Amino acid sequence: MNTYDPQSTEKKWQKIWQETSLYKTPTNPKNPYYGLVMFAYPSGNLHCGHWYPFTGGDILARFARMHGHDVLHTNGFDAFGLPAENAAIKHGKPADEWTDENIATMKNQYAAMGNMYDWDRVIDTSKPDYYKWTQWLFLQLLKADKAYQKKGLVNWCPHCHTTLANEQVIHGVCERCETKVERKNLKQWYFKTTDYADKLIKGLDTIDWPDRIKDAQRNWIGRSEGTQINFTIDGHSDALTVFTTRPDTLFGVTFMVIAPEHPLVDVIISDTQRPAVSQYVNQAGKKTDVARMEEKDKTGVFTGTYAVNPATNEQIPIWVADYVLMGYGTGAIMAVPAHDERDFEFAHKYGLEIKQVIEGDVQANTVHTGAGVLINSGRFDGLEGDEAKNEITDWLKESELGQTHTQYRLRDWLISRQRYWGTPIPVIHCEGCGVVGVPETDLPVVLPLNQKIDSTGRSPLLDDSFVNVQCPHCKSDAKRETDTMDTFVDSSWYYLRYPNPHYTQGPFDHEAIKQWLPVSTYIGGPEHATMHLLYVRFIAHFLYENGHIPMAEPLPKFICNGLIMGPDGNKMSKSKGNVVDPDDYVSKYGADSVRLYMMFMGPYDDGGPWDPQRFEGAHRFVNKVYDLATAQYKTQELNTEIEADLEAKLHKLIKKVSEDIGEAHFNTAIAAFMEFTNTLTKVRQAGSVSADAWKQSITLLAVLLAPITPHLSEEIWVTVGNTESVHLQAWPKYDEDKVKDDVVTIVIQVNGKLRGEFVATTGTDQAELEKLATALNQKENFTNDAETVKVIVVPNRLVNFVVK
């Protein structure tokens, strides 16, 4: 058996591909395909989690090229951020030196994968020629009043020494270091994502993204239509405004709840309750919004003040409770304990009134949360559903106590980070002029390099050498902004740079954008649904609205890749000791075996655990293909039926693999390859087909495998006598006549209803089909002894007995 030598073969072809510029991107694409996979941050070591999405993206890019597309397929490095900075601190190196070393290592690892990257288009977000344009983007948002600075409570990671957006707090801890997140009152920079809430929702209907990603974004944006109601406060001129989607329950409001941060807390609190409320507010201020929402045991404290229910004119107590968030809605709710689970728990705990206003079988400890007929609601009794909501809302409008309102869960994007290794925010603070954007002609605001940072994480941007500057307007002494941007800003527009990353006249080349956009296929992890994938859409909508790009949704097709887990079935983690280093497998088995195994382990959007035994099976398949292709074939006893059958199976393979790769169903495509090679093994042993038929099978097998196992396919292609690269070949076409099944399933119906089925040869005539169906009916009695008045036969499909 001839054995494939991946060590020498793969390096040989990688060198040839590089020397011949095989994967250079065409400059004037006629039939463009832009394949993109989310770029990684330079950790210095590619693990299986990187290989998985990049391999899938490479297969699709190669597949597109063989279908006649001009392909743009490259990669880059999301190089700024906390992971790189913290690692540099740990190793006692400047962050830029650490990052550059890791990028060099990762480039070598990417090369070992055999991917068809055009490295002339690589992007590094930590280089001035890139982040200059990230700063330009900030300035455009600032000019359009979509970037602003304000002071407020933010999420603070004491370990990373920086603020975090809500999306970066997972179950109350920092997503990066898993440290418990605290709350701080700081002045920060924000982008007005809320201005684009409706556009972001509507845009989801125009793109081909997985439903789970779309649903996650819709839920995160959280558009709600309802009614805003004003409750007067006894003894105060202020009103307490709430938003509700259930105005039909207004007569059941028995208390109010406001967030601890609500500005009216200090105003309305009674003197007797002030100590208790103050203590409670201080405790709540230490918790993150996420932690408050996840707490099952609801707590609160009475303010000592009452509001007036506009429907009943009854006084109802106002409570402070941390399960109500100031960042969502008005920071106050009307509590209807008979018809809301959370309100019911709170009322039950503190002995507050529970008043049923919707008809239903409500037991002592149950809540009726659905819609229904109104009761105990005055002149609105008997109304239900939308009619009840509309009637009560109209009454509130007439009384000037309420109005219809649309509300969103989405908050503005907090982009400030109090760390060094990031894109400096291009703003100057002047006592006379206020906030001044750095003139575009002065960009980039360069990040000082070769900075060693101690374990406190103090940013070098706080040093006078960076901070002190002249105001560009009045020329007086001023201070630079010392915060850097969230790295999601860097990655929010990177796909626009790849079409011409060397362009110097702007962030992106408009002509190149017109040629290559939209991105044909974007691949990445579903964990980015409400972070990167939402931010990138927000920035695209902003750029489109302001005439910078030609479309609002330039990423119309997104594919989720699954997660590769450790052999123990858990997420790979160094602390768990279950990380699989693909380099070890590449050095021993070769990149093609790794590529093939990962794409075969399950559906691409599922992933799965790394199984060393199953990997051995994938490696054996690579050797099997190589042996079939390189061993000498000799016809022993030609069998024309077997040769015709082999040709039919080859065309069925072309059809199957074409459909499966096109839909990113890589595992089923590989299964079809394995089945076909089993057929080839039997044919070789018997020597039952001609040498030409054998060579045709091997040649087409090499072409079909090329996107998945590029090195193996190139080696086989040359071995069978070809010269031009297999990756320059056109994708094979199948013959429709040769992929038709030899047998078909014929359905038996009685008066149009399914009763049974049988198998017949394709093309069996009507008389024979009726005969076979009648014989089966006599055995199974489908017609239940009823008289048959007519038999309808549809060739290759069905036989229908019409009975009295």
N, C-alpha and C positions, 0 to 999 in steps of 0.2 A: 504493500500500500504506500503510495506516495504521500508524504506528509508536508503540509504547508509550513513554511518557515517565516513566521510573521516578523521576527526581529530584523532580518535583512531585507525582506520584501517591502515592508511598510516604509522603512526609512528610504529605500531606493526610490519608491514612487513619490514620496513626499518631496524629495530633492528634485526629481524631474518636474513635478507639477509646479514647484516654485521657480525653477530655472526657465520653464517655458511659459510662465505667466498664464497658466491654464485657467485660473479663476479670476482674471482681471475683469472688472466690471465694464461693460460696453458704455461708451460715452453718449451715444445717441440711440437709445433703445426704441425699437419699432414695436416690440411686443413685451412690455416690461412686466417683470415679476419682482416685487420687493418683499423678501422674506426676512423677518426680524424675530429674534428671541430676546427677552429681557436680559440686558447685560448685567454682569455680576460685579460686586465690589471686590477689590483685589485682596483677598484673604491670604494669597500666597500658595494655596493648595486647592486645586480643583477636586471636589469630591463627587460621588455618584449623583448627588442632587444637581450638580452643574451639567454633568454628562447627559443626563436624561433629557432635559428640554433642548439642549443644543444639538443632540443627535437627531431628534425628531425634526427640528428646524432645518438641519442640513439635508435630511432625506427629502423633505418637501422642496427645498431649493434645487437639488439635483434633479428631482423628478420634473420640476417645471422647466429646467434648462433642456432636458431631453425631449420635452414637448414643444420646443421651438421658442421658448421665452428668453429674452435678454434678462439676466438675473443680477440683482443687487443683493448680495448676502455678505455681511461683514459682522464685526463684533467690536466691543470696546470695554471700557472700565468705568464703573460708577465709583470713582476713586476717593471722593471726599467722605467725611462722616466719622461718627464715633468709633466704630470698630477699628478702623485703621489708626485713629489717634490713640485709642486706649492700648492697642497692641504696640505702637511705637513707644509709648511711655513705659510699658512693661519691659521692653527690650532695650530701653535707654538710647533710642535713636530718634532723629528728627522724623516727623511724620512723612515728609516728602521723600526722604531716603528710603524709609520702610516701604512706602507705597511703590516707588519705582522698582525696588528689588522684587516685590511680589508680582508686579506686572510682568517683569522679565521672565519670572518663573512660570507664570500662568500662560504667557505666549508660547513657551515651549510645550506646555501641556496641551494647549489648544492645537498646536501643530501635530502633536502625537495622535490626536483624535482623527486626523485626516479630513477635517471639515473644509469645505470649499470657500474659505474666507478670502476676501480681498483685503489684505492687510495694509494696502495704501490708503484705506478709508477708516482706519482705527480711530477711536475717540477715547480721550482721557479727560474726564470732567475736571481734574485738578490742575490742568494746564491753562495758562492765561489766555491762549488762543481759543479756548472753549468757554471758560467762565466769564470772559469779557462779555460774551453775548448772553449769558445768564443774568449778568448785571444789567445789560441793555433791556432784557425782558422785564426786570424789576422796574426800571425807569418808565417803561411803557405803561405798566400797571399803575405806577405812581401818578403819571400825567393824566391817566384816565380816571383817577380817583377810585381805583380798584385796589390800591395798597394804602394802608394807613397804620398809624401807631396809636395804641391806647394802653391804659393801665387797667389791669384786672386780675382776677384769680386765675392762675395757670397751673398746669401739672408740672411738678418739679421732681426730677430724679436726683437724689442726693449723691448717688454713686457717679453718675455721668455728669453731674454739675451743669445741667441744662434743662430747659423747658421741653415739654413733649406735647404734640397735638393729641387730642382725644383718641384719635385712631391708633396712636402708638402706646396707649395704656391698655394692657390686656389683663382683665381680672384684677385691676388695682395695682399692677406692677409694670415696670418698664419692660417693653418688648425686647430690648437688647440685653439687659443685664439681670432682669427679673428682681430688681430692687423695689421695695414698696415705694410707691409714688406719693409725694406730699403736695400740699397746695401752698402757693405763694402769690403775693400781690405784686406783680411786676409790670413794667411798661414794655410792651412787645409789638412786633410788626405782624400784620395780618393781611391776607388777600381776601377780597370780597367774593368768595365762592357762592355766598347766599344770593348774590345778584343774578346768578346763572342757574338757580335751582330748577325752574320750569324748563329751561332749554336743555339741561342735563337729563331731565326725565323724558322729555319728548324725543330727544336724540336716541334714546335706548330703543325706540321703535324702528329706527332706521338702520341698525347695525346687527350683524350676525355674531352675537356673543352668546355663550351658554346662559341658559335661563337662571342658573344659580348666581351668576355674576350680576346679571341685570336685576334680579330680585334683591340682592344685597345692596345694590346702589339705590334702588327705589326706596327700600326700607331705611337706608342711611339718610337719604334726603328727606324722607318722611313728610311728604305733602299731605296736609289735612285740610279739608274744607269744613267750616263750622261757623260758630257764632261767638262774637266777643261781647261780653256782658259786663256792665259796670254795677258794682255793689257799693252803695253808700256805707260809710263807716260812722257808727254812732259817736257823736261828740267831735267829729273831725270833718274838715272840708274836703279832704282827699277822698277819692273813690278807689276801690279795689277792683281792678280789671282782670277778668279771666277769659280764657278761650276754651270752648267746649265743642265737641262734635255731637253732644247729646243735650241740646236745649230742651228736648221733650221731657227731661227729668228735672227741670228747674224747680218745680213745686216740692221735690224731694230733697232739696239741699238743706242740710241741717247744721253744717259747720263749714268753715273755710280753712284752707291750709296755705301758708306762704313759705317760700324758701328762706333759709336763714340769712341769705345775702340780700333779700328784698329790701329796697331802699325805704319802704314804709315801716320796717320793723322798729327802728329807733323812734319813729314818729308816733306810732299808735300804741306802743307798749305802755302798760299801766305802771305806776310807781311800785306797787306791791309785787308785780311780776318781773320787774326789771332784773333783779339778781339771777333768777332762774333762767330767764330768756338769754341773758348775756352769757351765762355759763354754757348753755346749750349751743349758742351760736359759735362760741369759741371752739367747742369740741367738733362741731360739724365742719368748721373751716379747715380742719386737719385732714379731712377725708377727700378723696377724689370723687368726681361725679360718678365714675364707674362703680366705685366701692359703695357709694350711697344707694345706687340703683340695685345693686346685687344683694344688699342686706335684706334678709327675710323678716327680721324682727323690726317693725316700724316703730320709731320713737318720735316724740314731739313734746312741746310744752305750750300751755295756754298763754296768750299775750295779755289777758285781762281785759280785752276789748272785743266789741261785737260789731258785726256787719248787719245790714238789713237785706233780707231776701226780697227782691223787687216783686216777686210773684205773690208772696204771702204777707209781706210787711212784718214778718217775724224777725226778732233779733236772733242771730246765730253766732256762736263763738268763733273767733279767729285764732288759729293755732299756728305755731311754727314747727315744721317738720322737715328733716333733711331728705326725705324721699321725694320732695318737690325740688326741682332744679331751676335756678335762676336763668340758666342758659337755654332753657327750652320754654317756648311760649312766653307768658307774661310773668312767670315765677310765682304764680298763684293759681289755685284750683278751687272750684266749688265741689264740695264733697257730698256725694249721694250714696250713702252707705248701703241702702237697700238694693242698689243696682250697679255697684262697682266693688270688685273683690278687695282691692287695696283699701278703699274707703271703709268697707265693712270691717276689715281686720282692725283698722285704727279706731273706729267707733266702738267696736266690741271691747278693745283693750282699755279705752279711757271712759267707757260708760256714756257715750254720746248718743243722741236720739237717732233712731233708724225709722224712716218713714217711707212706706211703699207707695209709689205713684204709677206703677205699670202693672197691669193685671197679670196674675200668674200665681201658681201654687208655690208660694214662698214659705218654707219651713223656718223654724226658729234660728237655725245656724246655716242657712243657705242664702244665696244671692241670685236674683234674676237679672242677668246682664243684657239679655237680648231686647229687641224692640217688642212693642205690644200695645194694647189698648190702654189709654191713660185713665187713671182713677185718682181720686183725691187731688185733682188738678183744676178745680173751679170750672169755668166755662169751656175748658178744653177737654173735659171728660168725654170719653168715647172716641177721640181721635187716636190714630196710631201711625207709626212709621214716619215717612217723610212728610206726610200731611201735618202731623203733630209738630214736627220740627219747624216746618215752614210757618205754621200759624203762630207759634210762640215767638219765633224770630221776627215776624212782621209786627206783632204786638209790641215787642221790645223796641223796634225801630220807631214806631209811632210814639212811644213813650220816651224816646231819646235815651234809652237805657242800654241799647245794644245795636249791633250791626253784623252783617255777614262778614266773614274774614277767612283768609287762607293763611295757613301757618306751616312752617317747615321745621323738621328736626335738625337739618343741616346747620352747622355753625361755620363761621368764617375760618379760613385756614391759617393757623398760627405757624409762621415760618421762621421766627427768631430762634437762634440757638446761641447759647453763651459759651461756645467752644471755638477753638482756633481753626481746626482743620475743616474749612468749608469756604464757600464763596462769600467774600465780604459784601455786606449790604452797602450799595453805593449811595450813601446819604451823609451829608454834613450837617451838624447842628450848630446854628449861629444864634447868639443871643438877640441880634437885631432882626435877622431875616427868618428865623425859625428853622424848619426842616427844609433843607435844600438838596435836591438831587444832584449828584455829581454830573457835570456836563458830559455828554456822550463822547466828546472829543478827548476827554481825560480818561476814558476807560482803556484798559481795566484798572480798577483799584487793586493793586497787586498784593497778594498775600506774601508776607515775608517768609522766606524759606530758611532751612537749616536751623530751626528752632527746637531746642530740647525742652520738653515740658516735664515738670515734676509731678509727683503723684497727686497733688492737689488739683491738677487740671487747669491751673490759672492760665488764661489765654494771653499769649504775647501781644495780641491786639490791644491790650490795655496799656501797653507801654507808650510813653510820650512820643517816641519816634514814629509811631503809627497814628496815634490819636491827634496830635497837634497839627493843624492845617489852617490855611487861609480860607475864608468864605469865598466861593467863586463869584458871589454877587457884590458884596460890599468890601471885600478884601481885608476884613477885620479878622482877629484871631477866632478860630472856631475849633470844633471837635469832630473827628470822624465817628461814625457809628461803629461800635465794636462788636455787635452781634454778627454772626454769619447766618447764611440761609440753611433751612432744612434741605437735606440732600434730595428730597423729592422734587425740589424746584429744578435741580440740575437734570434730573431724569424726566422732567415733564415735557421736554421739547427735543430730546436727543435724536429722535428718529428723523427730525427735520435737517439735521446736520450731516447724516450719512450720505445723502445724494451728492454732496460736494463739501467734504470736511475741511478743505484747504481754502475755501472762499473767505476773502478778507474784507469785502465791502458790506457785509452784514452778517447776521446770525445764520442765514441760509441763502442759498442761491435760488432765486425765484424761478429761473428757467429750469434748473434741475428738479425743483419741487414739482413743477408742472409735468415734467417727463416721468417721474417715478411715483408720485403719490396718486391714489392712496396706497398705504402699505397693504400688500396682498394678504399676508398671513402674519399675525402677531401671536407669539407663544409665551406663556408665562404661568406662574403659580396663582391659584385662586386666592391665596392669602393677601394678595394685593388689591382685592376687589374694591375696598373703600379707602385705599390710600393711593398708590401709584395710578391705578386704572381710573380712579375718579379725578385725580389731579391732572392727569395728562389730558383728559377730556375737557376739563375746565379751561386749561391754558389754550387748547385748540379752539374752543368756542370764543375765547377772548381774542386770539389772533385773527380768527376768521371775521369776527365782528368789526375789527379795526383794519381790515383789508390787507393783512400780512400773508395769509395763506388762502388758497382757493376753496377750501371746504371746512365745514364745522366738525366733521367726524372722519378724520384721516386714517383711523384704525378700524375699518368696518368689519373685519373678521378676526376674532380672537379665539385661540384654542387653549384650554387649560391643560397643562401637563400634571400628571399625578405626582405623588411623593414617593421617593425611594426610601424605604425603611431599612433598618439593620436586620441582620439574620434572626434577631430575637423578636422581630415584629414591631419594635418601637422606633420612634424617630431617631435618626442617627445623631449621636452626641458623644463628644470626647469624654465627658464625665461618665457616661454609661458604658464606655468601652466597646461600642458596637459600630464604630465608623469603619466603612469599607473604603480603602484607598484604591481608586481605579488604576493608579500607576503600577501597583504591584501586579495587577492582572494583565495590564498592557505589556509589561516587561516579560511576562512569562507566556501569555497566550496571544497577545496582539490586540490592537484597537478594534479590528473587525469583529472579533469574538465578543468583546465587551459591547460594541454597538448592537450586534445581533441579539445578544442575550437580553439587554435592557429593553429593546423594542419587542421582545417576545414574551416578557415576563407577565404581561396582562394588557388590558386596554390602556391606551396612552394616557387617558385622563384619570386612570386609577392608580397606576404605579404598583407598588407592592414591596414585600420584603426581599432582600438579597438572599438568594438560595445558592450556596456553592455547588450543590449537587446538580441543580438545574443548569447552572453555568457550564458545568462539564459537558452537559448534553448539547448546549449551543456550540461549544468549542468543537465537539466531535462532528457536528454538522458542517462547520467550516472545513475541516479536514476531509470530510466525505465529499463535499463539492469539489475540492481541489483534486482529490484522487480520481473522481469521475472524469474530470476535465483533462487531466494530464496522463493518465494511464493509457496505454495503447489499446485501441478498440479494434476487434476483428469480427467480421461477419462470419458466423458459423453455419447457420441455416436460416436463410431469409424467409420471413413470414410477412406477407403483404398486409394481412389483417392486423398483426401486431404493429407494423409500421404505421398503418392508417390510424390505429388507436393512439399510438404515441404522438402523432401529429395533432390529433384532436385534443389530447390532454395538454399539449404544449399551448395550443390556442386558448384553451380554457384557463390555463395558468396565466397567460397574458391578460385575459379579461379580468380574472379574479384579482391579480396583483394591481392592475391599473385602477380598478374600482377601490380597492382597500387602501392603497397608498394615498390616492386622491382624497379619501375621507379620514386620513391619519389613523387608519385601523392597521397599524403595523404588525400587531401580533397575529392577526388572521392571515395577512399576506405571507408572513414567514411560515405559518403552518402549511399553507398551500405549497410553498417551496419544498418543505420537508416531505410532503406527500409525493410531489413530483420526483424528487431525487430517489425515493423508494422505488418508483416505477423505473427510473433509469438504471438503478442497481440490478433489477431483475432482467432488464433488456440486455445489459452488458454481460451478465452471466450466461444468458442464452445465446447472445450474438445474433439476435433475431431481426435486426433492421440493417439497412444499408449504411455504409460509412458516411454518405452524404446526410442521411437522416440523423445519424448520431451527431455529426458535427453541427448540424443546424440546431439541435437541441442544446448542445453545450454552448454554442455561440449566443443563442438567445437567452439562455440561463445567465450567462455572464452580464449581458446587457440589463436584464430585469433585476439582477441583484446589485447592480452598480450603485444605486442610491443608498443601499443599506450597508454593503460591504465594499467600499470603493477600492481598497487595495487588492483584495482577493480578485475582484472582477477585472481590474486592470491587468493583473498577472495572468489570469486565464485568457483574457482577450488576446494578449500578445502570444501566449503559448499556442493558441490555435491558428496563428499565422497572420494576425492583423497588425497594423502599424499605428494608425491614428488612434488617439486615446478613446477608450470605451465611453468616457464621459462627454465626448463630442458626438456620440451617436444619437440618432433619432429614436424615440421610444417605439417599440414594436407595435404593430396593429394586428388585431386578431380577425380571423375570417368568421363572419356571422354563421355561415353554414357549418363550420367545424366546431362551433361551441354549443350547438343544439344538442340537448340530451337525447340519448338513444331510446330512452323510455320516458313515458309520461304517466302521471297519476290521473285516472279517469274517475270523475265523481258520479255516483249514482244518486238520482233524485226521484222522489215520488211526489207528483203534483208540485214540483218546484222546491221541495224540502229535502235537505241532505239526509240520506239514509245509509250510504256506504261508499266504498271506493275500491278500485283495483288498478293494477299496473298493466300497461300495454306498450307495445313498440310504437315509437313515434311514426305517425303517418298511417297507422292501421285504418282500413276503410270503415265506412259507417256500418255496413252489414256485419262485419266481424265484431265490431264494438258492441252492436246490439246483441249478437249471439253470446258474447262473453258476459254481458250484463245480465241477460236472461238466465243464463246458467247459474250465475251467482245469486240471483233473486230466488230461483227454485230452491237453492240451498238455504238461504238466510230468510226468505219470505218477507222481503222489504215491503211488498205491496199488501201484506196481510190478507192474502187470498182474494183481494178485490179484483174486479174485471178490468183488464188493461184495454183502453179504447184507442191509445195512440202512444207511440214511442218516438221521442225527439232525440236525435243524436247530433252533437256538436263535436266534430273531429278534434282529437287531442285534448278535449276538455271534459265533456259530460255525456251521460245518457239519462234522460228524464222519462219515467213511466207516468203517463197520464191515466188515472183510474177513476172509476165512478165512485 
